Amino acid sequence: MFAIVALLAAGVGLSTTSVSARAPQVQSATSTPYTVKASIAGAKNKTVLLVAKTGRVLASKKITSDTATAVTLTTPSGKSKITTLAGATLQLVSSTSGDYFGPVVLGWKGTKLTSAIGVYTKFSSSATTNIVLGTITVKNVSASNKQGYGYTAISSSQVDKTTASTTKATKGVPKGVGTYGKATTASASALFVTGNRSPMFCPPTCPGPPAEGGGGGAKVDVDDLDGGDADDDGIPNAFDVNDDGDSKVDSADSVTPEPDVSGTSIDAATCEAAASFHIFTNYKATENNFTDTLNFYGTGSHEATDASIFTQVGKSMSMVFSPITKVCGETVKKMEIKGVGVSYAPTAYAEVTAGSTGDIQWRIGEGKLNQESAVATGFSAQTFTTRDSLPSGQDTFMQRVTTTSDKVYEFTATAGFVFVTHPMLQGYCVKTTADTTSCVSGSDFTQINYAASSIPTISVASTETLVLRMYRPQRFAIDGEPSGLYNLGGFKYTPDMPNPPGGRTDGNNFGKCDAATYTDAEMKTDTLASSSDSAPTSTLQASWDLQACFDAKVGKSWSTGTVTIDIQVEPSGPGGNSAQKLFLTLT
């Protein structure tokens, strides 16, 4: 979600930059750059992007006035040229915050935009090299002015008006506008067998070359790409928080459009796709007696107020960047990171290197990278005092890499999803593993007294199963949702033991125990938290057989003593993680 937001902000010119293209394009013979001209009104502090179907940004222009501004977008020439504009769209991004704003409607069904139930946003394969769109008007649709769309005065003849490329609309407004594409537009299963959706793979009888899905090769559907629109709601997959249009936001959805380009012919677009840029956050409560645990249902110092969240995020949240190590077969010799309109991030590129974990871990509040003790160059220590200053799923970053042949590529991404609270243990029950009748009623559970000065460890034997009842963690509302904190549905809860009794050297640590992962099936999508919530929306229960976790690891055996185990909470789809450290005694 939001994988290419913002090349952008503050007038960043990226007309020659390739960004996360994920599939080969059908090429034509032309070598002349394309130009798209328009007069854009109402777009102050926005950047207009010309985005290819692959997700590559072909041209961009920052607009500084609400009065009609003449804009010319020219696609790259020379080695970076494109030879078709088919499937490309115009997108609007905030120049000051980097937040995605909305698409530009280029044409529509019928005679009037205001009554259209279908609109067009994609240029056609027959688009001329010089396109004049006339006047584009930008309209806000949200109270925050964070979302909206643009539209041309006249339905353009340069757009793709096929059924497969039609965007669903209400009175001319694309269905996804105003909710970042969260709204349900189709069932997930239907998306893969109807309309403009195609299977990802086909049998050997499929016609066509492997690059187009024939002969059993991978079928790369343009709607699966960053610049594609899987659910036809007008919001490209890169910016859509629910890109397949089902009832689940992407963070809770393990099935989202993701093209497999491994079996396709290697061309410039495909090989750049392998250099994807991912971001996620780590947010853990680790202190004794659960003193740093925050949750909507907590009380006193554990209540998730804005002030307590500001403090805890600065204290314990890390942002992790995946390093791009190769681009199109060439080794990367230099990596740099910056934020795009992100208040707490470097505003200019800062050089980074991967740490011992293989990625780039940034302790945001401290301004430190990996295991370094000093503040990193460009990464100053941060405090947070407002919600807008906190890390969010819509914050955009860019990674610039230089290869051994001195080719330079820039990629951009967002975290997509960020926790603001932790899973909060209500109580626990320990039973023999074979017992199927205990740990059912509330009276079977030992409740956690968060007001106690000292909370004892939980004792578990090798023949016992640990049953945990906990409050789900939360996120803040995204723009377009009712304000508040949202209980997270459809997430995964996994025991993680980084340090066994006696420390790492005894060889008994099992790390993450995927075999014990509990996936929340009781609540499959996020729900606005309320003090009157019943257990199905606020509370879940997970059972862990820790002995089985040891058994699953070759050479690991049960050992007694005091140990900490994290309740690791992760989305079923893309995003970061939150964790609560448990203090156990293994007997």
Secondary structure, DSSP 8 states (H G I E B T S, - for coil): --SS--S-TTT---TT------S-----S--S--EEEEEEES-TTEEEEEE-TTS-EEEEEEE--SS-EEEEEE---GGG--S--TT-EEEEEETTT--EEEEEE-EESSS-GGG-SEEE-SB-TT--SEEEEEEEEEEE-STTS--EEEEESS--TTB--SGGG-EEEETTEETTTTTTT-S--S-HHHHTTSTT---SB--TT--S-GGGTGGG-B---GGGSTT--TTSSSS-TTT-TTTT-SSS-GGG-S-------TTS---HHHHHHTT---EEEEEEE-SGGGTT--BTT--GGGB--HHHHHHHHHHHEEEEE----EETTEEEEEEEEEEES-TTS-SS-EEE---TTSSEEEETTTTEETT-SS--TT-------SGGGS--TT-EEEEEEEETT--EEEEEEE------S--EEEEEEEEETT-SSSS-SGGGSEE--TTSS----EEE-TTEEEEEEEE--EEE--TTS-SSEEE--S-EEEEEEEE-TT-GGGS---EE-GGG-EE--S--S-EE--TT--HHHHEEEEEE-HHHHHHTSTT-----EEEEEEEEEE-SSS--EEEEEEEEEE-
